Amino acid sequence: MATIRKRKTKSGYYVVDFTYKGRRHVLTTKTKNTDVAKRILQNIEARIALGIFDIKDYQDSCILLGDAINKYIEEEAPNKSPKTIKNEIQQLNNFAEFFPRRDISSILYDNIITWRNNRIEKVSRITINNECRVLHHFFNWCIERGYIKRNPLSNLRMLKVDQSRRLYMSKDELKAVMDKIHAARMKARGTRDQRFMERFESLIIFLVLTGLRLGEALALQWKNLDLEHGTAYVYQSKVNKSRIVPLHPIVIHTLKKLGPELFKGLNPNHVSRRFRYYLQGAELKGFKLHSLRHTFASNLIQLGSSLAAVKDLLGHSDVRTTMIYAKTNIGFLQNEVNKFKIEIPNSDNLVTIEGDKEKKG
């Protein structure tokens, strides 16, 4: 029978004392928390009962979740952009808070489900799916380091996300919020406020006509522009590479007016909050600053652009990501399908359509 007891050492960690295959083992839990130690004990007992217990999992790779996360961040940070690693640190630390002082090998599929069910009450399904992708990568990294043998997220399915919500803004909706922004700029008083509103309005126009991410736009430098040929070289922090983006004539004119400083001094959080403020003023719900990127893509689809072209313009690495814009414009696509004409022979098994009437052929 397995038991836990506290070691009379400086660390004060609990140990699990048990017999396996006729041999006694004493394994440290690396925790002073009684509840956590009991869970590790139950995990060992369950694995022995199921016949999947491997003493090497505990002897060779006993490491706390928090310690593994710190090692992961230290190793991965040089290979990722500051923004990406900052997001991963936040996501992984939030996960670790749910499992305080927990041995990484004791985290199983059922524990992941419990964590996810708890997160559903706090954040959106999209956020949870993004967190699961980061965790899946983290646990794979742990396997490569020999900390665990199995990824507890291997059989986890992504949560279904409601795609019925319209991501893009209609022309009238876009005009309504742009009118609010322009009116605010005209009413701005003081040099500082006027300068901010000029840059803010220019940034919104820029995002609408390029589809760039906010971070990409704010990171743009004058040396990255070739206004003579109407192109910009945009750095993509997500994939650590650059892409060439063609510029609309209005964008070229806007950038020339701004000059070399471009959007310098604009804070991304402040910009997002200010845009939400004008959305509320225009009585538009369900949208945010990123909706401008969706609007750009959706307009291209409606104008007949191919998914491959939209993919390149948005900087997507996979066309499946771009396909969401085709789904959001199902009405437009239905009209395109209805334009297809073909003559088919009459048959008792076919239904032909004349006007709004259906009749047997």
C-alpha positions in Angstrom: 0.0 0.0 0.0 1.3 3.4 -0.9 1.6 6.2 1.6 3.0 9.8 1.8 5.2 11.2 4.5 7.2 14.3 5.0 11.0 14.0 4.9 12.8 15.3 7.9 15.2 17.3 5.7 15.8 20.9 4.9 13.5 20.8 1.9 10.6 19.4 3.8 9.2 17.8 0.7 6.7 14.9 0.9 7.7 11.5 -0.5 5.6 8.6 -1.8 6.5 5.3 -0.1 5.2 2.2 -1.9 6.1 -1.3 -3.1 6.1 -2.1 -6.8 6.9 -5.6 -8.2 8.1 -6.7 -4.8 10.5 -3.8 -4.4 10.1 -0.8 -2.1 10.4 2.7 -3.6 10.6 6.1 -2.0 10.0 9.0 -4.5 10.1 12.7 -3.8 7.0 14.7 -4.8 9.1 18.0 -4.8 6.2 19.7 -2.9 5.4 20.7 0.6 1.7 20.9 -0.2 -0.3 17.9 1.3 -3.1 18.0 -1.3 -0.7 18.0 -4.2 1.3 15.1 -2.6 -1.9 13.2 -2.2 -2.8 13.7 -5.9 0.6 12.4 -6.9 0.1 9.4 -4.7 -3.3 8.7 -6.3 -1.7 9.1 -9.7 0.9 6.4 -8.9 -1.7 4.1 -7.4 -4.0 4.5 -10.5 -1.1 3.8 -12.9 -0.1 0.7 -11.0 -3.7 -0.5 -11.0 -4.0 0.1 -14.8 -0.7 -1.6 -15.5 0.8 1.5 -17.1 3.1 2.5 -14.3 6.8 3.0 -15.2 9.2 3.8 -12.4 11.5 5.6 -14.8 8.9 8.3 -15.4 9.4 9.3 -11.8 13.1 8.4 -11.2 14.5 10.1 -14.3 12.2 13.0 -15.0 10.6 14.1 -11.8 10.2 17.9 -12.3 7.6 20.4 -11.2 5.4 22.0 -13.9 6.6 25.5 -13.0 10.2 24.5 -13.3 9.6 22.9 -16.7 7.9 26.0 -17.9 10.8 28.2 -16.8 13.2 25.9 -18.7 11.0 26.0 -21.8 10.8 29.8 -21.8 14.5 30.1 -21.3 15.2 27.8 -24.3 12.5 29.1 -26.6 12.8 32.8 -26.0 15.7 33.4 -28.4 13.8 31.7 -31.3 10.6 33.6 -31.0 9.5 37.3 -31.2 9.1 39.2 -27.9 5.4 39.4 -28.4 5.0 35.7 -29.0 7.1 34.6 -26.0 5.3 37.2 -23.8 1.9 35.6 -24.8 3.2 32.1 -24.2 4.6 33.1 -20.7 1.2 34.4 -19.8 -0.7 31.4 -21.1 1.7 28.9 -19.5 1.7 30.7 -16.1 -2.1 30.8 -16.1 -2.1 27.0 -16.6 0.5 26.5 -13.9 -1.6 28.5 -11.4 -4.3 25.9 -11.8 -1.8 23.1 -10.9 0.4 24.7 -8.1 3.5 22.8 -7.2 2.4 19.9 -9.4 4.8 17.3 -10.8 4.5 17.4 -14.6 4.3 13.7 -15.0 1.2 13.6 -12.8 -0.8 15.8 -15.2 -3.1 13.5 -17.3 -5.8 14.0 -19.9 -8.5 14.1 -17.2 -6.7 17.0 -15.5 -6.6 18.9 -18.8 -10.3 18.5 -19.3 -10.9 19.8 -15.7 -8.7 22.8 -16.4 -10.4 23.5 -19.7 -13.9 23.3 -18.2 -12.8 25.8 -15.6 -11.5 28.1 -18.3 -14.7 28.0 -20.3 -16.4 30.0 -17.6 -13.8 32.8 -17.9 -12.6 33.2 -21.5 -13.8 32.6 -25.0 -13.5 29.2 -26.8 -11.1 30.8 -29.3 -8.8 31.8 -26.5 -8.9 28.3 -25.0 -8.1 26.7 -28.3 -5.1 29.0 -28.7 -4.0 28.1 -25.2 -4.3 24.4 -25.9 -2.1 24.8 -29.0 0.6 26.4 -26.9 0.3 23.7 -24.2 0.4 20.9 -26.8 3.7 22.4 -28.1 5.0 22.7 -24.6 4.2 19.1 -23.6 5.9 17.9 -26.8 8.9 19.8 -25.8 8.8 18.1 -22.4 8.7 14.7 -24.2 11.8 15.6 -26.2 13.6 16.5 -22.9 12.6 13.2 -21.3 10.4 14.8 -18.6 7.3 12.8 -19.7 6.5 10.0 -22.2 3.0 11.0 -23.3 1.4 14.3 -24.2 -1.8 14.7 -22.1 -3.3 16.8 -24.9 -2.6 14.3 -27.7 -6.3 13.1 -27.9 -7.8 16.5 -27.0 -10.2 17.9 -29.6 -10.4 21.7 -30.2 -13.6 23.3 -28.9 -16.2 24.1 -31.5 -16.4 27.8 -32.2 -19.6 29.5 -33.4 -18.8 30.8 -36.9 -22.2 32.3 -37.4 -21.1 35.7 -36.1 -20.2 38.0 -38.9 -16.5 39.0 -38.5 -16.4 41.8 -41.2 -18.1 45.2 -41.3 -20.5 46.2 -44.0 -19.9 49.4 -46.0 -22.5 51.3 -44.0 -21.0 50.1 -40.7 -17.5 51.0 -41.7 -18.7 54.4 -42.9 -20.5 55.0 -39.6 -17.4 54.4 -37.5 -15.1 56.3 -39.9 -17.5 59.3 -39.7 -17.3 59.3 -35.9 -13.5 59.2 -36.0 -13.3 62.0 -38.6 -15.7 64.2 -36.7 -13.6 63.7 -33.5 -10.5 64.7 -35.4 -12.2 67.9 -36.7 -13.2 68.7 -33.1 -9.8 68.0 -31.6 -8.3 70.9 -29.6 -4.7 71.4 -28.7 -1.6 70.4 -30.7 -1.1 67.1 -28.9 -4.7 65.9 -29.4 -4.8 67.1 -33.0 -1.6 65.2 -33.8 -2.9 62.1 -32.1 -6.2 62.1 -34.0 -4.4 62.7 -37.3 -2.2 59.7 -36.8 -5.1 57.6 -35.4 -7.4 58.3 -38.3 -4.5 57.7 -40.8 -3.8 54.4 -39.0 -7.4 53.3 -39.3 -7.4 54.1 -43.1 -4.2 52.3 -43.4 -5.5 49.1 -41.7 -8.8 49.2 -43.8 -6.9 49.4 -47.1 -4.0 47.0 -46.3 -5.5 44.4 -44.0 -2.3 44.5 -41.9 -2.3 43.4 -38.2 -2.0 46.3 -35.8 1.4 45.2 -34.6 2.7 45.0 -38.2 1.4 48.6 -38.9 2.9 50.1 -35.8 6.2 48.4 -36.5 6.4 49.8 -40.0 9.4 52.1 -40.7 9.9 54.7 -43.4 12.8 52.6 -44.8 10.4 49.7 -45.3 8.4 51.8 -47.8 8.8 52.1 -51.5 6.2 54.8 -52.2 7.4 55.3 -55.8 6.4 51.8 -56.7 3.6 51.6 -54.1 4.9 48.7 -51.9 5.7 48.1 -48.3 8.0 45.4 -46.8 6.2 44.1 -43.7 7.8 42.1 -41.0 5.7 39.2 -39.7 6.7 38.4 -36.1 4.5 35.3 -36.1 6.7 33.5 -38.7 9.8 35.6 -38.4 9.9 36.7 -42.0 8.8 39.6 -44.3 6.3 40.0 -47.1 5.7 42.6 -49.8 2.4 44.4 -49.6 1.0 46.5 -52.4 -0.3 49.9 -51.3 -3.6 51.5 -52.4 -3.2 55.1 -53.8 -5.1 56.5 -50.8 -2.6 54.7 -48.5 0.3 56.2 -50.4 -1.1 59.7 -50.1 -1.8 59.1 -46.4 1.7 57.9 -45.6 3.3 60.9 -47.5 1.2 63.3 -45.4 2.4 61.5 -42.2 6.1 61.6 -43.1 9.0 59.5 -41.8 7.6 59.2 -38.3 4.5 57.3 -39.6 2.6 55.9 -36.6 5.4 56.5 -34.0 4.1 57.1 -30.5 0.8 55.2 -30.9 0.3 52.7 -28.2 -1.5 49.5 -29.4 -3.7 49.2 -26.3 -4.7 52.8 -26.4 -5.5 52.5 -30.2 -7.7 49.5 -29.6 -9.6 51.2 -26.7 -10.1 54.3 -28.7 -11.5 52.4 -31.6 -13.9 50.5 -29.4 -15.0 53.9 -28.1 -15.9 55.0 -31.6 -17.6 51.7 -32.3 -19.9 52.3 -29.3 -20.5 55.8 -30.6 -21.6 54.4 -33.9 -23.8 51.8 -32.0 -21.9 48.9 -33.6 -21.6 45.7 -31.5 -19.6 42.6 -31.9 -16.6 44.3 -33.7 -13.1 45.3 -32.7 -10.0 46.8 -34.3 -9.1 43.4 -35.8 -12.4 43.5 -37.6 -10.8 45.9 -40.1 -8.5 43.1 -41.2 -11.5 40.8 -41.7 -13.3 43.6 -43.6 -10.3 44.0 -45.9 -10.2 40.3 -46.7 -14.0 40.0 -47.1 -14.1 42.9 -49.5 -11.4 41.3 -51.7 -13.4 38.0 -51.8 -16.5 39.9 -52.8 -14.6 41.7 -55.6 -13.6 38.3 -57.0 -10.1 37.9 -55.6 -8.9 34.3 -55.2 -8.2 32.7 -51.9 -4.6 32.3 -52.9 -4.3 36.1 -53.5 -6.0 37.0 -50.2 -3.7 34.5 -48.4 -0.6 36.2 -49.7 -1.9 39.7 -49.0 -2.8 38.8 -45.4 0.4 36.8 -44.8 -1.3 33.6 -43.9 1.0 30.5 -43.9 -1.9 28.2 -44.6 -4.8 28.8 -47.0 -7.2 27.1 -44.6 -6.9 30.1 -42.4 -8.0 32.3 -45.3 -11.0 30.1 -46.0 -12.9 31.6 -43.1 -13.5 34.7 -45.2 -15.1 32.6 -47.9 -17.4 31.2 -45.2 -18.4 34.6 -43.9 -19.4 35.7 -47.4 -21.7 32.8 -48.1 -24.4 35.1 -49.6 -21.9 36.4 -52.1 -20.7 32.9 -52.9 -24.3 31.7 -53.3 -24.9 34.4 -56.0 -21.8 33.3 -57.8 -23.0 29.7 -57.8 -26.4 30.8 -59.1 -24.7 32.4 -62.1 -23.6 28.9 -63.4 -25.6 27.9 -66.4 -25.8 24.4 -67.9 -28.3 22.5 -70.0 -29.3 19.1 -68.9 -31.7 16.5 -70.4 -35.2 16.2 -68.9 -35.7 13.3 -66.6 -38.2 12.1 -64.1 -35.5 12.1 -61.6 -34.4 15.7 -62.1 -36.0 18.9 -60.8 -35.7 22.0 -63.0 -36.2 25.5 -61.9 -38.2 28.1 -63.9 -38.4 31.4 -62.2 -39.4 30.8 -58.6 -41.3 27.6 -59.4 -40.1 24.1 -59.1 -41.6 21.3 -61.3 -40.8 17.8 -62.3 -38.9 17.6 -65.6 
